[in-house]
Amino acid sequence: MFSISGLVIPTEWDQQGNVINFAIATRDEEEYILEGHTHRVSLRPLLRQEVEVSGVLEKKGGKKIIKVKKIIKKNLHQ
């Protein structure tokens, strides 16, 4: 299982301007596209929040993709 921490960022929008796909941007400026998360609506409140994502890492066409198994919002005040 692969784990990464970073900010949830938008990567794709629908015609009404709603975010429909997300990625994680890490501190070292890497971007990991999130796939397979069954609760995409639950990701919207996490936009620009720091999270830890666990899942399976794949590479497709030069892009890093995480098949998400678990997302945890990080508490920055620990």
N, C-alpha and C positions, 0 to 999 in steps of 0.2 A: 504494500500500500504506500502511495506517495502522498506527502503532506507539504503544503506551502502556505505561507502567510503573506498577506498583502491587502490592498484596497480593492473593493468591488467597483468595477467601472462598466459603463455601458459600451456595447460593441455594435448593436443593431437596433433600429427603431421601426415601428410600423408607420403607416401613412398618417396616423393621428399624432405622431411624435412620442408614443409610449415606448419605453425600452422593452425589447423582447429577447435580447440576448446579452449575456454578461461575460466578463473576464476578470481575472485577478491581475493587478499590476503590483509587482514586487518592488522592494526597495532598490534592487539592482537593475531596475528598468526592464525586467522580463515581463512578458504578458502570457497568461495561460487562459485559454478559452474554456468556459465551463459548459459541459454537456451532460445530459442525462439527469439533470436535477428535475425531479417531478414537481417541485413547488416553485416555479419561476416567479410567481407573484410574491412569494415570501422573500425573494431576493431584492425586490424594489426598495424596501425600507433599509436595506443594507448598503445601498449605493454610497460610495465614498467613505464607507466604514471599513475598519481593519477586521479581517476574518482569518481563520485558519481553515483550509479546505483539505480534505482527505479524499483520495480516490485513486484511479488508475491513470497513469500518464501515457499518452500516445502522441505520436508526431504524424501529422498529415500535411503534405504540401508545404513543409517548412514551418508549420504552426504547431505550437504545443497545446495539447487539448487534455483536459482532465475530465474523466468520467466520474462525476461527483458521487461520493457515498455519504459524506458528512460535511456540514458547514457549521462552524462555531464562531460567534462574534467574540472578538478579543476585548478584554477589559484593559484599557490603556492606563488605568490608574492603579495597577498592582504594584 
